[in-house]
Amino acid sequence: MLLDQDRCYRAVASRDARFDGLFITAVRTTRIYCRPSCPATTPKRANVEFLPTAGAAQQRGYRACRRCLPDAVPGSPDWNSRADLAARAMRLITDGVVERDGVTGLAARLGYSERQLNRVLSAELGAGPLTLARAHRAHTARLLIETTPLGMADVAFAAGFASVRQFNDTVREVYGVPPTTLRTESRNRRGPVPAVAGTLVLRLPYRRPFDAAGLLNFFAARALDGVESVADGTYRRTLRLPHGAATVALTPADGHVAATLRLADPRDLGPAVARLRRMLDLDADPVAIDEVLGADPALAASVAATPGIRLAGTVDGTEQAVRAVLGQQVSVAGARTTTSRLTAALGERLPAALAAGGPDLLFPTAEAIAERGAEAMTGPARRTASVVGLAAAVADGTLVLDPARDPDDLHAALTALPGIGPWTAGYLSIRLLGAPDELLPGDLAVRRGAGVLGLPSDVDGLSRHAGRWRPWRSYAATHLWRAAATNPRTRRNA
């Protein structure tokens, strides 16, 4: 990834927080790397280099600044907006695939050899998959050190390290101090950690502006009974993670979303954070998006009224795919009712300690729906067959639903299944992959919203006009959905 060195230095000199997460500032004289907005004295231009990732900085022998905490910033929007190998790999690395399956498993998931993968990531991101995964483990370890009372050995294995020695060495190399010092500094800065075992309180940063109200309203309209709820400005839901179940409460605040996580297994912290960030689209670059969309006079008023609009994502590919199919050709309320019934019949209840008075029902597994979905669902037989067929394909591995899928491959795999058409495939690309450039011109609500804003409301005319919105047509579609929401008959779900 080539960086404009002069532009990067101007961002550092002005301490421009908009660039946090887009690149790393590495200072040769101190051997420390920082976020662009670090409050420390601006280093001389000759003494700095700019790198694409923390992994690249660590590979060159730099350690993280403990003043600005360069890993505690929004991630690069490239990992969501790009569909190339490097971006897809980063989504899986942040989801903990290397810790669970190794680089061999990562390469297999992406359909490349380990050698090819290492070559591409080293060229694009300045480090290979092992180094990038190590940087992610270090970040997860710091979160566990600062937000839990876990012993250091437990932190080491929960973060994915193979040994306590490897954990100690990595923390010293990355942060310049032993793990115990990080914990002491954190408690001096933040106060005591939560008293309830398994509870973590985190800050998930985002780039301003951020349309939190729009996301909360979206999730509230589709909330499944027992699985999720929205009340008093907080979104709560259950999570099915690689090593166990979890619950989360998300409350938007100034510059961050406060997340209270309860994990059955602390090894799931990294994947949970990555999935929540994707669900809320926290790594988006809203200024770049609004600049392109606001340049169209037909969208300018909508963009001005709702700056920082986000794409609603998902924490579970199977759940979202089933919801998308059940939402075809029905209202939001109708799809919510049908899906809630399926979940009540086949979902799993969580223990009271984990639910903590909030949602306590896990969305059913693909295996459960494939085996018993036909008994649990009512309604059109063809729709039931489509859902069961989809679940069976996921259960036997024929269909892979993860955020690293190539959009075109995912679209082809979905539409090859009976009862799944282009709308569902495109919609799932937005929700699962965070695809930024899916217009869905055939969607009734998109076309009605276009008509409300004075845009062409036929498929061909809208598609031609939408060319000026590239590469952010998914965000434009979200604006059109909002415009159409004034008429309940135009709403569609999933």
JOFEN-V194114 format. One record per residue. N is the residue number from 0. RES is the residue in three letters. SS is DSSP state (helix for helix, strand for strand, loop for the rest). PHI is phi in whole degrees, -180 to 180 (none if undefined). NEAR is the number of other C-alpha atoms within 12 Angstrom. Layout:
# JOFEN-V194114
n | res | ss | phi | near
N | RES | SS | PHI | NEAR
N | RES | SS | PHI | NEAR
This chain:
# JOFEN-V194114
n | res | ss | phi | near
0 | MET | loop | none | 22
1 | LEU | loop | -87 | 16
2 | LEU | loop | -111 | 20
3 | ASP | loop | -77 | 16
4 | GLN | helix | -62 | 22
5 | ASP | helix | -68 | 15
6 | ARG | helix | -65 | 19
7 | CYS | helix | -61 | 33
8 | TYR | helix | -67 | 32
9 | ARG | helix | -63 | 22
10 | ALA | helix | -64 | 27
11 | VAL | helix | -68 | 36
12 | ALA | helix | -62 | 25
13 | SER | loop | -95 | 20
14 | ARG | loop | 51 | 24
15 | ASP | loop | -79 | 22
16 | ALA | helix | -67 | 30
17 | ARG | helix | -63 | 33
18 | PHE | helix | -95 | 40
19 | ASP | strand | -60 | 38
20 | GLY | loop | 91 | 39
21 | LEU | loop | -83 | 40
22 | PHE | strand | -158 | 44
23 | ILE | strand | -115 | 45
24 | THR | strand | -98 | 49
25 | ALA | strand | -109 | 43
26 | VAL | strand | -100 | 34
27 | ARG | loop | -65 | 22
28 | THR | loop | -73 | 16
29 | THR | loop | -100 | 19
30 | ARG | loop | 61 | 26
31 | ILE | strand | -117 | 36
32 | TYR | strand | -115 | 45
33 | CYS | strand | -134 | 49
34 | ARG | loop | -80 | 45
35 | PRO | loop | -58 | 42
36 | SER | loop | -92 | 33
37 | CYS | loop | -52 | 36
38 | PRO | loop | -75 | 21
39 | ALA | loop | -65 | 22
40 | THR | loop | -56 | 15
41 | THR | loop | -64 | 24
42 | PRO | loop | -72 | 28
43 | LYS | loop | -66 | 18
44 | ARG | helix | -57 | 22
45 | ALA | helix | -69 | 15
46 | ASN | helix | -98 | 18
47 | VAL | strand | -124 | 29
48 | GLU | strand | -134 | 32
49 | PHE | strand | -115 | 41
50 | LEU | strand | -125 | 37
51 | PRO | loop | -77 | 41
52 | THR | loop | -143 | 48
53 | ALA | helix | -63 | 48
54 | GLY | helix | -60 | 40
55 | ALA | helix | -65 | 38
56 | ALA | helix | -66 | 39
57 | GLN | helix | -66 | 41
58 | GLN | helix | -64 | 31
59 | ARG | loop | -89 | 25
60 | GLY | loop | 91 | 25
61 | TYR | loop | -88 | 33
62 | ARG | strand | -116 | 36
63 | ALA | strand | -73 | 42
64 | CYS | loop | -70 | 34
65 | ARG | loop | -88 | 28
66 | ARG | loop | -89 | 24
67 | CYS | loop | -101 | 25
68 | LEU | loop | 46 | 31
69 | PRO | loop | -63 | 40
70 | ASP | loop | -88 | 41
71 | ALA | loop | -99 | 31
72 | VAL | loop | -134 | 35
73 | PRO | loop | -56 | 39
74 | GLY | loop | -75 | 40
75 | SER | loop | -67 | 34
76 | PRO | loop | -65 | 35
77 | ASP | helix | -60 | 32
78 | TRP | helix | -67 | 40
79 | ASN | helix | -98 | 46
80 | SER | helix | -85 | 40
81 | ARG | loop | -93 | 28
82 | ALA | loop | -118 | 29
83 | ASP | loop | -81 | 24
84 | LEU | helix | -62 | 36
85 | ALA | helix | -62 | 39
86 | ALA | helix | -67 | 34
87 | ARG | helix | -64 | 37
88 | ALA | helix | -64 | 46
89 | MET | helix | -64 | 46
90 | ARG | helix | -62 | 46
91 | LEU | helix | -75 | 40
92 | ILE | helix | -63 | 42
93 | THR | helix | -70 | 42
94 | ASP | loop | -86 | 38
95 | GLY | loop | 85 | 42
96 | VAL | helix | -65 | 39
97 | VAL | helix | -64 | 35
98 | GLU | helix | -64 | 36
99 | ARG | helix | -86 | 28
100 | ASP | helix | -122 | 20
101 | GLY | helix | 77 | 23
102 | VAL | helix | -66 | 31
103 | THR | helix | -60 | 23
104 | GLY | helix | -66 | 23
105 | LEU | helix | -61 | 37
106 | ALA | helix | -62 | 33
107 | ALA | helix | -64 | 21
108 | ARG | helix | -62 | 30
109 | LEU | helix | -91 | 32
110 | GLY | loop | 80 | 20
111 | TYR | loop | -128 | 22
112 | SER | loop | -77 | 18
113 | GLU | helix | -59 | 24
114 | ARG | helix | -64 | 18
115 | GLN | helix | -62 | 22
116 | LEU | helix | -61 | 33
117 | ASN | helix | -62 | 27
118 | ARG | helix | -64 | 20
119 | VAL | helix | -67 | 26
120 | LEU | helix | -68 | 34
121 | SER | helix | -63 | 28
122 | ALA | helix | -71 | 21
123 | GLU | helix | -84 | 29
124 | LEU | helix | -117 | 37
125 | GLY | loop | 82 | 31
126 | ALA | loop | -162 | 31
127 | GLY | loop | -82 | 35
128 | PRO | helix | -62 | 46
129 | LEU | helix | -64 | 34
130 | THR | helix | -69 | 32
131 | LEU | helix | -65 | 38
132 | ALA | helix | -67 | 41
133 | ARG | helix | -63 | 40
134 | ALA | helix | -63 | 43
135 | HIS | helix | -67 | 43
136 | ARG | helix | -62 | 44
137 | ALA | helix | -63 | 42
138 | HIS | helix | -65 | 41
139 | THR | helix | -62 | 41
140 | ALA | helix | -62 | 46
141 | ARG | helix | -63 | 45
142 | LEU | helix | -61 | 37
143 | LEU | helix | -67 | 43
144 | ILE | helix | -62 | 38
145 | GLU | helix | -86 | 34
146 | THR | helix | -118 | 39
147 | THR | loop | -134 | 36
148 | PRO | loop | -92 | 27
149 | LEU | loop | -57 | 32
150 | GLY | loop | -65 | 20
151 | MET | helix | -64 | 30
152 | ALA | helix | -65 | 24
153 | ASP | helix | -65 | 23
154 | VAL | helix | -60 | 39
155 | ALA | helix | -57 | 33
156 | PHE | helix | -75 | 30
157 | ALA | helix | -66 | 38
158 | ALA | loop | -80 | 44
159 | GLY | loop | 103 | 40
160 | PHE | loop | -78 | 35
161 | ALA | loop | -79 | 22
162 | SER | loop | -155 | 18
163 | VAL | helix | -66 | 23
164 | ARG | helix | -62 | 17
165 | GLN | helix | -61 | 25
166 | PHE | helix | -61 | 35
167 | ASN | helix | -62 | 32
168 | ASP | helix | -63 | 21
169 | THR | helix | -67 | 37
170 | VAL | helix | -62 | 39
171 | ARG | helix | -63 | 26
172 | GLU | helix | -68 | 27
173 | VAL | helix | -80 | 42
174 | TYR | helix | -109 | 38
175 | GLY | loop | 80 | 26
176 | VAL | loop | -143 | 22
177 | PRO | loop | -71 | 25
178 | PRO | helix | -56 | 36
179 | THR | helix | -63 | 27
180 | THR | helix | -68 | 21
181 | LEU | helix | -59 | 33
182 | ARG | helix | -65 | 31
183 | THR | helix | -62 | 21
184 | GLU | helix | -62 | 21
185 | SER | helix | -65 | 25
186 | ARG | helix | -68 | 19
187 | ASN | helix | -68 | 13
188 | ARG | helix | -87 | 15
189 | ARG | helix | -106 | 17
190 | GLY | loop | 94 | 16
191 | PRO | loop | -68 | 20
192 | VAL | loop | -83 | 27
193 | PRO | loop | -55 | 22
194 | ALA | loop | -79 | 14
195 | VAL | loop | -79 | 20
196 | ALA | loop | -59 | 21
197 | GLY | loop | 84 | 31
198 | THR | strand | -96 | 31
199 | LEU | strand | -125 | 36
200 | VAL | strand | -114 | 32
201 | LEU | strand | -122 | 36
202 | ARG | strand | -112 | 30
203 | LEU | strand | -103 | 36
204 | PRO | strand | -72 | 35
205 | TYR | loop | -140 | 39
206 | ARG | loop | -92 | 39
207 | ARG | loop | -78 | 30
208 | PRO | loop | -79 | 30
209 | PHE | loop | -141 | 34
210 | ASP | loop | -83 | 37
211 | ALA | helix | -65 | 34
212 | ALA | helix | -62 | 27
213 | GLY | helix | -63 | 27
214 | LEU | helix | -65 | 34
215 | LEU | helix | -61 | 32
216 | ASN | helix | -65 | 22
217 | PHE | helix | -61 | 31
218 | PHE | helix | -68 | 33
219 | ALA | helix | -63 | 27
220 | ALA | helix | -66 | 28
221 | ARG | helix | -113 | 34
222 | ALA | loop | -61 | 35
223 | LEU | loop | -87 | 37
224 | ASP | loop | -56 | 30
225 | GLY | loop | 85 | 33
226 | VAL | loop | -96 | 39
227 | GLU | strand | -153 | 35
228 | SER | strand | -157 | 31
229 | VAL | strand | -129 | 29
230 | ALA | strand | -155 | 21
231 | ASP | loop | 54 | 15
232 | GLY | loop | 76 | 22
233 | THR | strand | -126 | 27
234 | TYR | strand | -101 | 37
235 | ARG | strand | -121 | 39
236 | ARG | strand | -161 | 43
237 | THR | strand | -91 | 47
238 | LEU | strand | -134 | 47
239 | ARG | strand | -106 | 37
240 | LEU | strand | -113 | 33
241 | PRO | loop | -56 | 26
242 | HIS | loop | -110 | 21
243 | GLY | strand | 165 | 22
244 | ALA | strand | -90 | 34
245 | ALA | strand | -159 | 46
246 | THR | strand | -132 | 47
247 | VAL | strand | -145 | 44
248 | ALA | strand | -121 | 36
249 | LEU | strand | -118 | 37
250 | THR | strand | -127 | 30
251 | PRO | strand | -63 | 30
252 | ALA | strand | -137 | 22
253 | ASP | loop | -73 | 17
254 | GLY | loop | 85 | 23
255 | HIS | strand | -158 | 27
256 | VAL | strand | -109 | 35
257 | ALA | strand | -78 | 27
258 | ALA | strand | -121 | 31
259 | THR | strand | -106 | 38
260 | LEU | strand | -105 | 42
261 | ARG | strand | -123 | 45
262 | LEU | strand | -110 | 39
263 | ALA | loop | -72 | 31
264 | ASP | loop | -138 | 31
265 | PRO | helix | -64 | 39
266 | ARG | helix | -64 | 37
267 | ASP | helix | -89 | 40
268 | LEU | helix | -60 | 50
269 | GLY | helix | -58 | 42
270 | PRO | helix | -59 | 40
271 | ALA | helix | -63 | 41
272 | VAL | helix | -62 | 48
273 | ALA | helix | -61 | 37
274 | ARG | helix | -71 | 40
275 | LEU | helix | -67 | 43
276 | ARG | helix | -63 | 42
277 | ARG | helix | -68 | 42
278 | MET | helix | -60 | 37
279 | LEU | helix | -97 | 44
280 | ASP | loop | 55 | 46
281 | LEU | loop | -75 | 43
282 | ASP | loop | -95 | 41
283 | ALA | loop | -66 | 45
284 | ASP | loop | -106 | 38
285 | PRO | helix | -66 | 33
286 | VAL | helix | -66 | 25
287 | ALA | helix | -64 | 27
288 | ILE | helix | -66 | 38
289 | ASP | helix | -65 | 36
290 | GLU | helix | -64 | 25
291 | VAL | helix | -71 | 25
292 | LEU | helix | -70 | 38
293 | GLY | helix | -69 | 29
294 | ALA | loop | -73 | 20
295 | ASP | loop | -87 | 25
296 | PRO | helix | -54 | 19
297 | ALA | helix | -70 | 28
298 | LEU | helix | -103 | 38
299 | ALA | helix | -56 | 23
300 | ALA | helix | -67 | 20
301 | SER | helix | -65 | 31
302 | VAL | helix | -66 | 36
303 | ALA | helix | -66 | 22
304 | ALA | helix | -77 | 18
305 | THR | loop | -132 | 30
306 | PRO | loop | -70 | 31
307 | GLY | loop | 72 | 37
308 | ILE | loop | -63 | 43
309 | ARG | loop | -123 | 47
310 | LEU | loop | -90 | 48
311 | ALA | loop | -73 | 42
312 | GLY | loop | -101 | 39
313 | THR | loop | -147 | 39
314 | VAL | loop | -104 | 40
315 | ASP | loop | -151 | 36
316 | GLY | helix | -64 | 39
317 | THR | helix | -63 | 37
318 | GLU | helix | -57 | 39
319 | GLN | helix | -68 | 40
320 | ALA | helix | -65 | 46
321 | VAL | helix | -63 | 49
322 | ARG | helix | -64 | 44
323 | ALA | helix | -65 | 43
324 | VAL | helix | -67 | 43
325 | LEU | helix | -68 | 42
326 | GLY | loop | -91 | 33
327 | GLN | loop | -66 | 36
328 | GLN | loop | 65 | 27
329 | VAL | loop | -133 | 27
330 | SER | loop | -74 | 25
331 | VAL | helix | -58 | 31
332 | ALA | helix | -63 | 24
333 | GLY | helix | -65 | 25
334 | ALA | helix | -66 | 32
335 | ARG | helix | -62 | 34
336 | THR | helix | -64 | 27
337 | THR | helix | -63 | 37
338 | THR | helix | -71 | 43
339 | SER | helix | -63 | 32
340 | ARG | helix | -65 | 28
341 | LEU | helix | -61 | 40
342 | THR | helix | -67 | 35
343 | ALA | helix | -63 | 26
344 | ALA | helix | -78 | 27
345 | LEU | helix | -118 | 27
346 | GLY | loop | -75 | 32
347 | GLU | strand | -115 | 23
348 | ARG | strand | -80 | 27
349 | LEU | loop | -93 | 29
350 | PRO | loop | -65 | 21
351 | ALA | helix | -58 | 16
352 | ALA | helix | -63 | 21
353 | LEU | helix | -81 | 32
354 | ALA | helix | -72 | 32
355 | ALA | loop | 53 | 25
356 | GLY | loop | 83 | 21
357 | GLY | loop | -104 | 31
358 | PRO | loop | -54 | 33
359 | ASP | loop | -136 | 34
360 | LEU | strand | -124 | 37
361 | LEU | strand | -84 | 37
362 | PHE | loop | -61 | 44
363 | PRO | loop | -61 | 38
364 | THR | loop | -75 | 34
365 | ALA | helix | -61 | 35
366 | GLU | helix | -63 | 24
367 | ALA | helix | -66 | 27
368 | ILE | helix | -69 | 36
369 | ALA | helix | -62 | 30
370 | GLU | helix | -82 | 24
371 | ARG | helix | -126 | 25
372 | GLY | helix | -61 | 35
373 | ALA | helix | -63 | 26
374 | GLU | helix | -75 | 19
375 | ALA | helix | -87 | 25
376 | MET | loop | -99 | 32
377 | THR | loop | -117 | 22
378 | GLY | loop | 108 | 22
379 | PRO | loop | -56 | 17
380 | ALA | helix | -63 | 17
381 | ARG | helix | -67 | 19
382 | ARG | helix | -66 | 30
383 | THR | helix | -59 | 33
384 | ALA | helix | -63 | 29
385 | SER | helix | -66 | 36
386 | VAL | helix | -66 | 46
387 | VAL | helix | -64 | 37
388 | GLY | helix | -64 | 34
389 | LEU | helix | -61 | 43
390 | ALA | helix | -63 | 38
391 | ALA | helix | -64 | 28
392 | ALA | helix | -66 | 28
393 | VAL | helix | -69 | 29
394 | ALA | helix | -63 | 22
395 | ASP | loop | -93 | 15
396 | GLY | loop | 86 | 17
397 | THR | loop | -64 | 17
398 | LEU | loop | -116 | 27
399 | VAL | loop | -105 | 30
400 | LEU | loop | -117 | 37
401 | ASP | loop | -140 | 37
402 | PRO | loop | -71 | 45
403 | ALA | loop | -96 | 40
404 | ARG | loop | -65 | 36
405 | ASP | loop | -68 | 32
406 | PRO | helix | -56 | 35
407 | ASP | helix | -67 | 21
408 | ASP | helix | -65 | 23
409 | LEU | helix | -63 | 34
410 | HIS | helix | -60 | 30
411 | ALA | helix | -66 | 20
412 | ALA | helix | -66 | 29
413 | LEU | helix | -72 | 38
414 | THR | helix | -71 | 23
415 | ALA | loop | -77 | 21
416 | LEU | loop | -86 | 28
417 | PRO | loop | -61 | 21
418 | GLY | loop | 84 | 28
419 | ILE | loop | -116 | 35
420 | GLY | loop | -108 | 25
421 | PRO | helix | -60 | 29
422 | TRP | helix | -61 | 30
423 | THR | helix | -63 | 40
424 | ALA | helix | -64 | 37
425 | GLY | helix | -67 | 39
426 | TYR | helix | -63 | 45
427 | LEU | helix | -68 | 48
428 | SER | helix | -62 | 44
429 | ILE | helix | -68 | 42
430 | ARG | helix | -72 | 42
431 | LEU | helix | -88 | 45
432 | LEU | helix | -94 | 47
433 | GLY | loop | 68 | 48
434 | ALA | loop | -56 | 47
435 | PRO | loop | -84 | 41
436 | ASP | loop | -126 | 33
437 | GLU | loop | -103 | 39
438 | LEU | loop | -83 | 42
439 | LEU | loop | 55 | 37
440 | PRO | loop | -67 | 37
441 | GLY | loop | -83 | 26
442 | ASP | loop | -71 | 34
443 | LEU | helix | -61 | 33
444 | ALA | helix | -67 | 36
445 | VAL | helix | -61 | 42
446 | ARG | helix | -71 | 38
447 | ARG | helix | -66 | 34
448 | GLY | helix | -62 | 36
449 | ALA | helix | -61 | 39
450 | GLY | helix | -63 | 25
451 | VAL | helix | -59 | 25
452 | LEU | loop | -91 | 28
453 | GLY | loop | 81 | 23
454 | LEU | loop | -96 | 28
455 | PRO | loop | -58 | 23
456 | SER | loop | -108 | 27
457 | ASP | loop | -94 | 24
458 | VAL | helix | -58 | 23
459 | ASP | helix | -66 | 17
460 | GLY | helix | -65 | 18
461 | LEU | helix | -66 | 33
462 | SER | helix | -62 | 28
463 | ARG | helix | -66 | 18
464 | HIS | helix | -63 | 26
465 | ALA | helix | -71 | 36
466 | GLY | helix | -56 | 22
467 | ARG | helix | -74 | 23
468 | TRP | helix | -93 | 33
469 | ARG | loop | -60 | 28
470 | PRO | loop | -98 | 24
471 | TRP | loop | -120 | 37
472 | ARG | helix | -70 | 37
473 | SER | helix | -64 | 38
474 | TYR | helix | -69 | 47
475 | ALA | helix | -64 | 51
476 | ALA | helix | -61 | 45
477 | THR | helix | -64 | 43
478 | HIS | helix | -62 | 43
479 | LEU | helix | -69 | 44
480 | TRP | helix | -61 | 38
481 | ARG | helix | -63 | 35
482 | ALA | helix | -64 | 32
483 | ALA | helix | -74 | 29
484 | ALA | loop | -66 | 29
485 | THR | loop | -68 | 16
486 | ASN | loop | -118 | 19
487 | PRO | helix | -56 | 20
488 | ARG | helix | -69 | 19
489 | THR | helix | -90 | 27
490 | ARG | loop | -75 | 34
491 | ARG | loop | -133 | 38
492 | ASN | loop | -124 | 41
493 | ALA | loop | -179 | 42
